[in-house]
Amino acid sequence: MNLNDSSRSNTEKYIQQTIESDQADGLMFNLAKDYVLYSKYFWKMGDRQKTEENLQQAIKTFKDCGADGWVEKYEGQLAAM
């Protein structure tokens, strides 16, 4: 996720479209990973609040999928923030 000024808006737009698509298709595990990616994007942008919000959404979605290992991984990352 190497970003420069010209790619920031395209990157955010792409991630948003991916989230919308996975929601519409019911691909919950992929949706959770999309939220993780979005949190990494906001981390790079220096927006801690949106980073945490997307990481929490990812954790919730992983829980809904029963992906306990992924829940533990990202709960640890959230706690370390």
C-alpha positions in Angstrom: 0.0 0.0 0.0 2.5 2.6 -1.2 0.5 5.7 -1.7 1.4 9.0 -3.3 -0.9 12.1 -3.6 -2.3 11.1 -7.0 -3.3 7.5 -5.9 -4.9 8.3 -2.6 -8.4 9.1 -3.9 -8.3 6.2 -6.4 -7.3 3.8 -3.6 -10.0 4.9 -1.3 -12.6 4.7 -4.1 -11.5 1.2 -5.0 -11.7 0.0 -1.4 -15.1 1.5 -1.0 -16.3 -0.2 -4.2 -14.9 -3.6 -3.0 -16.7 -3.2 0.3 -20.0 -2.5 -1.4 -19.6 -5.4 -3.8 -18.7 -7.9 -1.1 -21.7 -6.7 1.0 -24.0 -7.1 -1.9 -22.7 -10.5 -2.7 -22.8 -11.7 0.9 -19.0 -12.5 0.9 -18.6 -11.9 4.6 -15.0 -13.1 5.1 -13.9 -11.0 2.1 -15.8 -8.1 3.5 -14.0 -8.4 6.8 -10.6 -8.4 5.0 -11.8 -5.3 3.1 -12.3 -3.5 6.4 -8.8 -4.6 7.5 -7.4 -3.1 4.3 -9.4 0.1 4.8 -8.1 0.4 8.3 -4.5 0.1 6.9 -5.3 2.8 4.4 -6.5 5.2 7.1 -3.5 4.3 9.3 -1.2 5.4 6.4 -3.3 8.6 6.1 -2.8 9.2 9.8 -6.5 9.0 10.7 -6.5 6.9 13.9 -10.2 7.2 14.5 -11.2 5.8 11.1 -8.4 3.2 11.5 -10.0 1.9 14.7 -13.6 2.1 13.4 -12.7 -0.1 10.4 -10.7 -2.5 12.5 -13.7 -2.8 14.8 -16.0 -3.4 11.9 -13.6 -6.1 10.6 -13.5 -7.8 14.0 -17.4 -7.8 14.1 -17.6 -9.2 10.6 -15.0 -11.9 11.4 -17.0 -12.8 14.5 -20.1 -13.2 12.4 -18.2 -15.6 10.1 -16.9 -17.6 13.1 -13.3 -16.8 12.2 -12.0 -16.8 15.7 -8.4 -16.8 14.8 -8.7 -13.7 12.8 -10.8 -12.1 15.6 -7.9 -12.7 18.0 -5.3 -11.4 15.6 -7.1 -8.1 15.0 -8.3 -7.6 18.6 -4.6 -7.8 19.5 -3.7 -5.2 16.9 -6.6 -3.0 18.1 -5.4 -3.3 21.8 -1.9 -2.4 20.8 -3.0 0.9 19.2 
